[in-house]
Amino acid sequence: MSFMKLGAKLIVMMSVTFMLAAPLGLAQKFSSDTPSTTPDNFLYGLNVAIDKISLLLTFDNTARAQKGLEIAHERLLEVRQMVAENKLDAAKAAAREYNDTLSTVESAMSGIHNSNKTEELRKKIEIETDFENYDNATSSVISQIETSGNVTAGQQAIIDSIISSLGNRTGHVKIEIQNEKEKTKIEIQQEGKDANETENELENQTGLTTIQKERASETIADVKEKLAELATKLGNTTATSVSQLFNESESKLANAEIAFNQTDYGTAFGQANAADQLAKNAEKQLENSLEHNPSETHETGTVGNVTHGEVE
């Protein structure tokens, strides 16, 4: 719990009433690995209040959405810290603040309007680019929460519930960003312009295409490795639900590779991410099956076909 960090945040919040701070680079926004304070500290309420006032004093919707992502990232670090210390009520409190902050991001996104619809789309794609960087940074944090150490079954159920809540809210923001982009694209199309071409140009200019390509490629490679490992354990299993999840994951992975090779990197990442979640669920169900039926052997044989084409 850093008093210096909290004091610095208070100074920045007070200063913003006089001037607009220059935006931080993407690497700086989500690079912090330590929260200023946590819900088990008596200063936490002040910390959250400062962040909320800072958002209220950010009148530009694009800047508010970007600032909201920065704050949400800190809330997520708080969740991880509290789970690591097995303070699950405090973790739930930080998760609620996380969800509230992302709701502000959604509201800011829907408030972006410009008479120049190309410029409006640019601003929305800038937020989407920020969100991709945010999502990439927070994915590793959530993975650390998932593997938080030795806990009881009841504690794990609470942790799983927290993770599910975080994932649902993050996914909702992603959908909202896409919906807002589509609204603007329709208006661009009504002006007689090619909305998809405009979108592609702006995505290249903001660096979104490069980010999505890198994330899709990495996730596809990770899922292929997971499925290859999982396949060696499934040869003799009698748990049909595990095999079904495995096959569904393979199907999503194949879709991801097709989309990637068609340079549709956003879809490629979405399908690869879905494949990853299915593979994780299959692995969990397999572990549960082994616990309840230790006599089953899962050491040999393979299921499915994880030999897919190379991602270029």
Secondary structure, DSSP 8 states (H G I E B T S, - for coil): --HHHHHHHHHHHHHTTTS------HHHHT---S-S--TTSTTHHHHHHHHHHHHHT--SHHHHHHHHHHHHHHHHHHHHHHHHTT-HHHHHHHHHHHHHHHHHHHHHHHT---SSHHHHHHHHHHHHHHHHHHHHHHHHHHHHHHT-----HHHHHHHHHHHHHHHHHHHHHHHHHHHHHHHHHHHHHHTTS-HHHHHHHHHHHHTHHHHHHHHHHHHHHHHHHHHHHHHTT-TT---HHHHHHHHHHHHHHHHHHHHHHTT-HHHHHHHHHHHHHHHHHHHHHHHHHHHH-TT---SS---S--------
